[in-house]
Amino acid sequence: MIAPVNDKGTVKKNFPQVRAGRRSLRLFASSRECYQIPRQIIIGQDKGERRMDLGIVGRRALVCASSKGLGRGCAEALAAEGVHLVMNARGAEALTQAADAIRAAHGVEVTAVAADITTEVGRARVLEVAGTVDILVTNAGGPPPGLWTDWERDDFIAALDANMLTPIALMKTLVPGMIERGWGRVVNITSQSVKSPIPVLGLSNSARAGLTGYVAGTSRQVAGKGVIINNLLPGIHATARADALDAGVAKADGSSLEAARAKRQATIPAGRYGTAEEFGAACAFLCSQHAGFIVGQNLLLDGGAVNATL
Ligand SMILES: NC(=O)c1ccc[n+]([C@@H]2O[C@H](COP(=O)([O-])OP(=O)(O)OC[C@H]3O[C@@H](n4cnc5c(N)ncnc54)[C@H](OP(=O)(O)O)[C@@H]3O)[C@@H](O)[C@H]2O)c1
């Protein structure tokens, strides 16, 4: 059972609405106002179920490319912390389903905007609907695989547009408002390829390195205004993107999808692929109140696959 409190820690009576989420209860005073739930007043919890309060209940997040995979994991984890969402993807059907499921599970406001986030028109639509945004998670599909001899100028421009210039444009639009309000969080989903190049993903290696350089400089210019920008670097995670990459390997090797997966899995010290849920949990922490001193970092989530000391 959870008792609601006001800012002074006093238990609030006659609270109008209590909604059961998947992992906790959310206490809403109105459609926009949601109360903090300090864990010390959580009564009768099962042993081992205490959770850290991330301090972001009632914040508003824009999570790009979030109907599936890692973006969806981030959307789910933020919603579980009481954050209201604007979700985006190109395909309306999967997006609506994901938004409905998250709304039902966590009792937060979820608005879905079907649009291509890598186009100017798509971004404008998403930003118009999103309005005030406290938390921005940038994401888009990754560039296609190939060989270093395959790519021409247009291929690089498309990759730069999707995986470097789109997140930069989103930050340029939304960070000024966060600075004005004195609080903001940005998490960019990039790739393990930033730390350790992936031979068949030269377009990704290049575009994401560019974004990483931009974040390294920009994050240090806005941290003093309460806006914290970091990057999350996924190694291999069990998503549709991983299936597509494994299918490419299987085709090239003349093997099965299972064999390609087993081969890749054997290169990961954790012995498995990551999950969108654990990726989302890391994202939610970087978006939390507690992440205010983590500035311009590149957090690798790869099960130990990159063999490096730092
Ligand atoms: N999974 C991994 O192992 C892994 C590893 C390293 C890096 N990454 C990178 O992480 C990112 C997410 O990967 P994922 O595995 O989550 O991919 P995923 O499972 O294929 O999901 C991609 C999501 O993004 C949406 N999306 C794609 N392009 C979009 C666009 N232009 N505008 C709006 N929404 C878009 C998709 O919906 P629609 O198709 O309907 O738009 C879908 O919801 C990618 O950039 C990927 O390269 C993934």
The ligand as an SDF file (V2000), in Angstrom:
LIG
                    3D

 48 52  0  0  0  0  0  0  0  0999 V2000
   19.2100   -3.4170  -31.2500 N   0  0  0  0  0  0  0  0  0  0  0  0
   20.4930   -3.3630  -31.2480 C   0  0  0  0  0  0  0  0  0  0  0  0
   21.1550   -4.3720  -30.9920 O   0  0  0  0  0  0  0  0  0  0  0  0
   21.2160   -2.0670  -31.5330 C   0  0  0  0  0  0  0  0  0  0  0  0
   22.6070   -2.0160  -31.3490 C   0  0  0  0  0  0  0  0  0  0  0  0
   23.2770   -0.8350  -31.6200 C   0  0  0  0  0  0  0  0  0  0  0  0
   22.5800    0.2640  -32.0710 C   0  0  0  0  0  0  0  0  0  0  0  0
   21.2280    0.1850  -32.2410 N   0  0  0  0  0  0  0  0  0  0  0  0
   20.5580    1.3780  -32.7390 C   0  0  0  0  0  0  0  0  0  0  0  0
   19.5260    1.7560  -31.8460 O   0  0  0  0  0  0  0  0  0  0  0  0
   18.4410    2.3320  -32.5810 C   0  0  0  0  0  0  0  0  0  0  0  0
   17.1490    1.5880  -32.2250 C   0  0  0  0  0  0  0  0  0  0  0  0
   17.3180    0.2420  -32.5860 O   0  0  0  0  0  0  0  0  0  0  0  0
   16.2120   -0.8720  -32.2770 P   0  0  0  0  0  0  0  0  0  0  0  0
   16.9640   -2.1410  -32.1680 O   0  0  0  0  0  0  0  0  0  0  0  0
   15.3420   -0.4360  -31.1810 O   0  0  0  0  0  0  0  0  0  0  0  0
   15.3950   -0.8530  -33.6540 O   0  0  0  0  0  0  0  0  0  0  0  0
   13.9420   -1.4950  -33.9690 P   0  0  0  0  0  0  0  0  0  0  0  0
   13.6360   -2.5940  -33.0360 O   0  0  0  0  0  0  0  0  0  0  0  0
   13.9870   -1.7530  -35.4290 O   0  0  0  0  0  0  0  0  0  0  0  0
   12.9180   -0.3040  -33.6380 O   0  0  0  0  0  0  0  0  0  0  0  0
   13.0560    0.8950  -34.3110 C   0  0  0  0  0  0  0  0  0  0  0  0
   11.9380    1.8250  -33.8730 C   0  0  0  0  0  0  0  0  0  0  0  0
   12.1880    3.1000  -34.4370 O   0  0  0  0  0  0  0  0  0  0  0  0
   11.0790    3.4860  -35.2750 C   0  0  0  0  0  0  0  0  0  0  0  0
   11.6830    4.2600  -36.3710 N   0  0  0  0  0  0  0  0  0  0  0  0
   12.6200    3.8410  -37.2390 C   0  0  0  0  0  0  0  0  0  0  0  0
   12.9370    4.8270  -38.0890 N   0  0  0  0  0  0  0  0  0  0  0  0
   12.1710    5.8970  -37.7430 C   0  0  0  0  0  0  0  0  0  0  0  0
   12.0370    7.2100  -38.2420 C   0  0  0  0  0  0  0  0  0  0  0  0
   12.7360    7.6260  -39.2980 N   0  0  0  0  0  0  0  0  0  0  0  0
   11.1620    8.0600  -37.6510 N   0  0  0  0  0  0  0  0  0  0  0  0
   10.4360    7.6570  -36.5840 C   0  0  0  0  0  0  0  0  0  0  0  0
   10.5230    6.4170  -36.0650 N   0  0  0  0  0  0  0  0  0  0  0  0
   11.3810    5.5420  -36.6330 C   0  0  0  0  0  0  0  0  0  0  0  0
   10.4400    2.1700  -35.6860 C   0  0  0  0  0  0  0  0  0  0  0  0
    9.0830    2.3070  -36.0660 O   0  0  0  0  0  0  0  0  0  0  0  0
    8.6820    2.5660  -37.6180 P   0  0  0  0  0  0  0  0  0  0  0  0
    9.4840    1.6100  -38.4280 O   0  0  0  0  0  0  0  0  0  0  0  0
    7.2070    2.3530  -37.6600 O   0  0  0  0  0  0  0  0  0  0  0  0
    9.0560    3.9990  -37.8970 O   0  0  0  0  0  0  0  0  0  0  0  0
   10.5660    1.4080  -34.3820 C   0  0  0  0  0  0  0  0  0  0  0  0
    9.6000    1.8430  -33.4560 O   0  0  0  0  0  0  0  0  0  0  0  0
   18.8100    2.2280  -34.0470 C   0  0  0  0  0  0  0  0  0  0  0  0
   19.3880    3.4300  -34.4850 O   0  0  0  0  0  0  0  0  0  0  0  0
   19.8430    1.1370  -34.0600 C   0  0  0  0  0  0  0  0  0  0  0  0
   20.7450    1.2380  -35.1450 O   0  0  0  0  0  0  0  0  0  0  0  0
   20.5260   -0.9480  -31.9850 C   0  0  0  0  0  0  0  0  0  0  0  0
  1  2  1  0
  2  3  2  0
  2  4  1  0
  4  5  1  0
  4 48  2  0
  5  6  2  0
  6  7  1  0
  7  8  2  0
  8  9  1  0
  8 48  1  0
  9 10  1  0
  9 46  1  0
 10 11  1  0
 11 12  1  0
 11 44  1  0
 12 13  1  0
 13 14  1  0
 14 15  2  0
 14 16  1  0
 14 17  1  0
 17 18  1  0
 18 19  2  0
 18 20  1  0
 18 21  1  0
 21 22  1  0
 22 23  1  0
 23 24  1  0
 23 42  1  0
 24 25  1  0
 25 26  1  0
 25 36  1  0
 26 27  1  0
 26 35  1  0
 27 28  2  0
 28 29  1  0
 29 30  1  0
 29 35  2  0
 30 31  1  0
 30 32  2  0
 32 33  1  0
 33 34  2  0
 34 35  1  0
 36 37  1  0
 36 42  1  0
 37 38  1  0
 38 39  2  0
 38 40  1  0
 38 41  1  0
 42 43  1  0
 44 45  1  0
 44 46  1  0
 46 47  1  0
M  CHG  2   8   1  16  -1
M  END
$$$$
